[in-house]
């Protein structure tokens, strides 16, 4: 029995897009305080928000905003 490439491939999962835009710097700081507060939720949606915020910060550094 030979193995084809299809048999070796994993299952593709859809990307969950996240777009975070703030009207001003104060709104951004308030959101960061909420996202990283001591009362962290461990729900999947809260984890996605924190991951999205991390990506936003990295992009902000890259593009020098």
C-alpha positions, -999 to 999 in steps of 0.1 A, spaced: 0 0 0 16 33 -11 11 65 7 -2 94 -14 3 131 -4 -35 133 4 -32 107 31 -3 125 48 -20 159 48 -37 171 80 -72 187 81 -73 224 72 -91 245 97 -107 278 87 -90 310 98 -111 331 122 -104 367 111 -101 394 136 -99 431 129 -92 454 158 -95 492 152 -95 519 178 -107 554 174 -79 568 197 -50 558 219 -71 560 251 -96 535 237 -67 512 228 -52 514 263 -86 507 279 -90 477 258 -55 464 267 -63 468 304 -95 448 300 -79 421 279 -50 416 303 -68 422 336 -65 398 366 -101 387 359 -91 368 328 -116 346 311 -103 314 297 -130 310 272 -121 304 235 -134 338 225 -113 356 252 -82 336 240 -88 348 204 -91 384 216 -58 382 234 -42 365 204 -56 392 181 -44 419 204 -9 404 203 -10 403 165 -22 439 164 7 451 186 32 432 165 18 448 133 18 482 149 55 478 157 63 466 122 45 495 105 57 520 130 24 535 140 
